[in-house]
Structure formats: C-alpha cells, structure tokens
Amino acid sequence: MAHTVIDLHCDSVAALMAGKDLRASVQGVHVDLPRLKKGGVGLQVFAAYVPSDTADGTAYRLANERLDAIQTFAASDERLALVKNAAEAGAAIAAGKTGIMQAVENGLAIEDSLEKLESFRLRGVRIMTLVHFRHLPWAASSNDTGPFTPGGGSRGLSRFGEQVVDAMNDLGMIPDLSHASESAFWDVIRRSKKPPLASHSCAYRLCAVPRNLKDEQLKALGDSGGLAGVNFFSLFLSDAFRRSYEENGGSITAAAASVSVPMTLIADHIDHMVTIAGEDCVALGSDFDGIPAAPEGVGGSDFYPVLEAELRNRGYTETRIGKIFNGNVLRVLGQWD
C-alpha cells in the first residue's frame, strides 16, 4: 500500500526564481513535478524564504515576489493545485493532483507590521516560520549566539512577538518553530491557542545541533497536538556528520567527504520522535532544495517510497505510516481552518 505524502517544507522557490521549469525533470534540484508524482506527494509546502541579511525595507517585497512565483507555478499545470486549507488539500489529493501550499520562512518578511502579516494570510499563506538564522527584534533564533534583548515580554518573544503569535491564531496562520530558540519555542507553546508545528527539524538526542528539538520540546509538541516534520539534512540527522562539520571549520563539503550518512537515519529520527512525542506528532519536512547534503540514496521527492518501505520493515503499521505521511498534517490543518 502506497501512502500519499505531505511534505511540510521545501525551498524550491529558489529554482523557480532562477527560471527553472519545475514541471519537467530538472537536473540539480530535489523537487520537480516528475519527482513529486513518482514519490506520491499529494501536498508540498513551498516556503517563500527571506534571508536574514535581506536589506532593510525589502523583505516584504521579496517575500511577495517569491509567493508570486509559487502561485504561478501552481497555476501552470493541471496536475497541480494551489491549496489553502485541509479541505482543498484533501480535494486535490482525491483528484490525483499535487497540492501546493504557501508558507513564509522568516518573520523578517512582515517588517514588524501586523498589517503585512495579515496581507500574507489574505493571499493564502498558511504557515510562517517565525525566525531564521538571526534574532529578530521580536523573536530569538536557535542559530544566533548573540544576546536577545526583547525590551519586555518573555525571553524568546518580545511583546510584539506575542502579538504576532496572537494575530496568527486569529488569522488561522500556523506558527512554525523550526529555527526558533528554545526560549521562543516555549513562549509559543504557552501562548498559542492552537497547535504549532516545527516543519523541518530533527531530534537533538540523536544529533546535537541547536536547530534540533530536545526530548522535552518534542513531548510538548505532542502534548499540544502539534507536529514535528523530520528534516533530511545530513547535518541535522547524523551526529558523526555534525562532529566532522565542526572539526573541519564548518565545511559541509569536508564533512560529506569524510562521513557516510545512511538514509536509515531518517527512520531513526522518526522512531525517536514517535517514542517521545507519539505517532500523532510526527510528520515529514524534507527541506529539499534547502539542504546542501542529504543521506545516501536521497535524491529528491521520488525518495518517499523507499522511506515507506523502511518504516514498514521496522514493523510500522499502515495506520502509523499513514499518520506520519499525511494524516497528522491534515488533522492539524483542519484545526486551524
């Protein structure tokens, strides 16, 4: 039995912005339409990524340009459908189409404006990653080792950051905690009335990078009814790769040359997340086209049948695989409708 796949995060908008036609097979990318179809992907979340070093006053425009590219791609082929909620996603899947859902990666895109946040929701954005590699004035990043001085509020969110989370709850826009600091994570867990998600993160217990989720965070996500989407980046999956990366001065190339990362590590992280957070919390968030190194045999969206077979070989029931591959995401989307 092949299960339909929902992938919570890819950065393939960069290929679209570069003029690549992802309706055809494209060399050098993880996500294109033939790979999506071969992999059984029924819903792919495309993130409009805004780099943390984006020039002041241009982040909102950049995010909208990338959302334009995503919408144009979704409208370019009858095998695709732009979807905004669980019902539309389910309808696209039932019709044999691949749904495309929009996300914004990095709250820098709202330029400290709740009105701009609302404008993203009005054009169909369903998920926003609160922060990326650097602290924002209102949200702390897991990657930024500098001080976070929010000027009031809790340690991970400023008062305005709390207003952002409140507004997202009101708008039906899901806070994405991947890249958020531990303190910001806990602030959102306490603040959000609906279940948040970490769209593309792995388990810290298996690979000790700050971007990954510690066991207490995984449990809290599970208790909240939220989701953790497993990331396919070798640096987040393999602790041996992480150590080599650090020993080689932060070189992905050197780490990839010295450490072999088996694709079974993806299943290992799924195993751990299921054990800690429960099978209702775990999903897939490949980070395809945003990861410079992937495990052996993971070439793109056509990989999912291999992962499904691996989980089945580990004794996963069809019900559990179905939840991880699509059911959990559809449940949480429905709670935000």
N, C-alpha and C positions, 0 to 999 in steps of 0.2 A: 504493500500500500504506500503510495507516494503522497506525502503531505504538502499542501500548499505552504509556501514560505512567506513570511513577513519579515523584512529586514528594516530595522529601525534607523539605520544611518548609513549614508554613503556621501562622499564628497565629489561625486561625478559631475557636479555642475562646472568644475574647472575644465573638464573636457568639452562641455557644451560651450563655455565661454571662449574656448580656443578654436571653435568652429568645427569640432568633430561631429560627425553624423552618427549618433549612437543607435540609430535604427538599424544599422548594418554592423557586421563584425569589424571591430576596430583593434588594431594592434596597440599594445601598451596601456590598455585600460582594463579595469576589473569588471565594469558594468557596461553592457550594451544590450540591446533588445534580444539578439540571439542567445546571449548568455542567460539573461533573465528567463527566457522561455525554457531553455534547456534545464535550468536549475529549478523550475517550478515556482518562480517568485510571483506571487499574486499581489503583493503590495511592497513597493520600495519607497522608503522615505528619502527624499533628496534634500540635503541641507544647503541652504544659502550661507556659505561660510564667509565671515568677515574677519580678516586677520587682526590681531591685537595691535599691530603697528599701523593700522589704517589712519590716514591723515585726518586731523580734526575736521569735523563738519562734512565728511564724505561717506561715513559708514552707512547711514540710512540710504543714500543714493546707491551705494554699492550693493547693499542687500537687495534693493528693489530691482536692480539690473539682473542680479542672479535669479531672483524669483521670476522675472520675465523670461529668462532662458529656460527655467524649469517648466513654466506653463506652456511655452512654445513647443518644447519637446513633447509634453504630454498630449498636446493637440495635434501633433504631426503624424500620428499613425493610429489607425482604427484599433490596433491591438493594445493601445494604451488608453488610460482614462485618468483624468485629474480627479482626485477624491479628497473630500474634506472631513469625512466622519466615518463612523463604523458602518452605517447603513450603505453608504456609497462604496466603501471598500468591499463589503460583502457582495454587493451587486456586481461590481467589476469582476471579482473572483468567480462568481457564479456564471458570468458571461464569458469566462475564459480569457479575460483581459488582465493586463498588469496595471494595477492602480499605482498612481504616482501621488504621493502626499508631500506637501511642502513643510519645511522646517527652517528656522533661522538659527545659525550657530554663532553665538556670541551676542550677549545683550548689549555690547557696544553699539549694535545696529540701531537701537532705539534712541540713541543720543540723549539719554536722560529725560525722555519725554513719554508720558503715558499715552498721549495722543498718537505718537508714532507707533507705540506698541499696539494700540487698537487698530491702526491702519493695516498692520500686518495681519491681524486676525480677520479683518474685513476682506482681505484678498485671499483668504483661505489657509493661512499658516496655522498649523495645529500644535506645533512643538517649538519651544525656544530654549536652546542651551544658554543658561544664564550668563556664563563667563567662559573665557578661553585661557590662553597662556599667561595673561597678565591680569592682576587685580583691576577691577573697575572701581570707581568711587563708591559703588553701592553693593558690590559682590566680590568675595575673595576667591582666588584661583588656587587650585592644588599645585600648579606649576610655578607660581610666583613665590619666591622665598623672602621677598621683602615684606616690610610691615604693612598691615592693612589697618587703616585708621578711618573708620566709617563716620566718625563725627556723630555718634549717637546710635542707638539700636544695639543689636547683638553683634558678636564678634565676626560673624560671617556675612551678615547683611546689614547695611545701613537702614535708617528709617525709610529712605526712598526704596531700597531693595525690598523691604517688607511690603511697601505699596505696590511694587511690581508684582510680587507673588500674589497679593490680594487681587490685583487687577486681572492677572492671568486666570485666577479662579473664576472671577466674574465673567470673563470673556470666553471661557472654555478653551484656554490655551495651556498646554501641559508644560510645567517646568521640567527642564532636563538638567540633571545634576552631574552628568559627566563633565569633567574639568573643574567642578566646584571644590573648594577646600572642605575639609571635614567640618569646620565650624559653619560654613554656609550650608552644607548638606543638612546638618542638624537643625539649623534655623528653618529651612524649608520643610523638613519633616514635621516640625512643630507648628509651622504656620499654615501650610496648605490644607484646605478642607477636603481636597480630593487627592487621589494617589498620584505622586510624581513618578518620574522614571529616571534612570540613568541609561541613556540609549546605547552607549558604546563604551562599556567598562568591563574589567575583568576582576578576578578575586585576588586581593592583596596577599592572602595566606599562601597562594601558590606563586605569586610574582610580586615582589615588594617594591613596586613603583608607586609614587604618591597619587597617580591618576586612578589606581585601582581601589576597589571597595573592601574595607575591612569587614570581618565577620559581623561585628555589631551593626555596621551600616547595612549589610545585606539582610540581616534579620529585621532591622527596622523597615526596610523597603517591603519585605514580605508581610510584616505586621500591618503596614499601611495599605496593603493591596496594590502597591506599585510594582515596577518592573526594573530588572537589570538585563540589558541586552549585551551579550558576550561579544567583545571586540576580537578581531582576528589579527591584530598587530603582534608580531613576534616579540617585540619589546615588552608588551603587556601580558603575554602568555607564558614566556619562558624565563625563569629566574637565572638560568645559565646565560641566556642571551643578555639579560639585564646586566649581569656582572661583567660580561665581556664588553658590553657597550660602555660601562663606566670605566673599566680598566683601559680602554682604548680612547679615552678623552671624548666620549660622546659620539663615536663614529658608528653609524648604522652599518656602513659598508664593511668595516673591520669585524664587527660582531657577526654579521651574516656570513662572512668568510670563515669564521672560526667555530660557529655553533650551528648545528643542525637542529631545526625545530620541527618535530613531527606534527602532523595535523591532529593527532590524537590528543594533543594538549588542549585543543578547543573543547573536546568532550570532557577532559579532566576538569576544566573550569566549570562547565555545565554541571558535572557531577557535584562539585563542591558547592556551587550555588544552590542546587536542589537540596542538598543536605542541610545547609544553613538556613536558607530563606524559604524553601518549599517549592514544589513544582509549579505553583501558580504565579511565582515571581519571575521566572527565568524566560528570557526571550533571546533574539538574535539581533546584533547590531554590528555588522561586519566592519564598518568604517572603510569599506572598499573605496579605492581611488584616493584615500587619505592616508594610507599606510605604506611606508617605503619598504617594508619587509613582511612577508606572510609565510606561514608554515609550508613545508614541502607539500606539493600537490594542490595548494590552494591558489588557483589562478584567477578566480573571479566568481561571479554569481552562478556559474554552472557547477560549483563545488557542492551544493547542498545535498544532492542525493548521496554523496559519499559520507557526509556527516550523518545523515539519517540512517544509513546502514551501520555506521559505527555505534550510534546510540542503540540501535536495535540489537546489535551484537552484545552490548553491555546489559541487555535484559530490560531495556526501557519498553514499557507497554505502548501500544498505539495511542492510547489516550494521553499518556505523558508526552510523547513526541508531538502530538497534535497541539497540546497546550503551548509547548516551547516554540514550535514552528509558526503558530498563528493564533491559537485560541486566546492566549493570555493578552496579546496586544488588542485583539478585537474587544475583549472584555473591558480593558481599561479605556480604550477609545469610547466605548459606549457609556462609561461612567462620566465622561467629560462632555457628552453630547447635551 
